[in-house]
Amino acid sequence: MKPTLAGYARASTIAEATAWLAEAEGEAKVIAGGQSLMAAMNMGLAGDTRLIDINGIAALQGIRVEGDRLVIGALTRHAELGRNALIAEHAPLLQRAVPLIAHKAIRSRGTIGGSLSHADPAAELPACVLALDGRIRIAGPEGEREVAADDFFQDVFVTDLGSDEIVTAISLPLAGADETYDIRELSRRAGDFALAGLAFVKRGGAHRIAFFGTGPRPLLARGVMAALDAGDTAGALEALSGDIEPQNDAHASAAYRGHLARVLLSRCLKDHA
């Protein structure tokens, strides 16, 4: 099956892209890497789609330090996350996540902004940004705003983005010298979406753990985090079932996903005791 296009436009500025999105009244899609969008279009799941190409917008590119924050442009490719020196120094969890993302061809084109905007609940990068206490920078016709990752992800493929808005950048706190991080997942085959996964960050004795593949969005394991902050590893494992929302689907049962999440957490805690 071939995609049906209702039009194509290449934006050169953020203002131009958001103005075209507003004009389309929800009938347009932004394309950057296109690794998820084109698959949906090829399967006829996106309808007659008008595409707004944002690859030419220079303001969406680059990785830089601003004060005590690392700012990652929305057009940063997955592969760049894996080799960039600033990512390695200030957000090593993202670098660790890159080899787990699909396959090399997809990593070479997929963007961090696209991954967060698509909000697949089994994807690695949304969970990592959540675990890192990241903030999502958003632009629309009415101006710019910034949203905490915990508020940005709302449901399966649903975010806080308006139909006339785009993600412009991701802002993360700089990694501390005492930071511990990890990412783990279990999937049927290399390159498949995770049946269950977790992104783990420990800073100054405080934990942030985000699970993916175990609910309608990446989920902060608040009960687990509180128990670990109190030094109660056994309590953390007991709290897990109340923190995740695994569901039955064609790939795994809810019970199996929950079991995998517990296995991953147990292994992670053992290695980072």
PyMOL commands that set and color helices and strands:
alter all, ss='L'
color gray80, all
select helices_A, chain A and resi 14-24+37-42+58-60+78-83+85-90+92-100+104-109+112-118+124-131+149-152+222-229+233-243+254-271
alter helices_A, ss='H'
color red, helices_A
select strands_A, chain A and resi 5-10+28-31+49-53+63-66+69-73+135-140+143-148+153-155+158-159+166-173+180-186+196-203+206-212+219-220
alter strands_A, ss='S'
color yellow, strands_A
deselect
rebuild
show_as cartoon
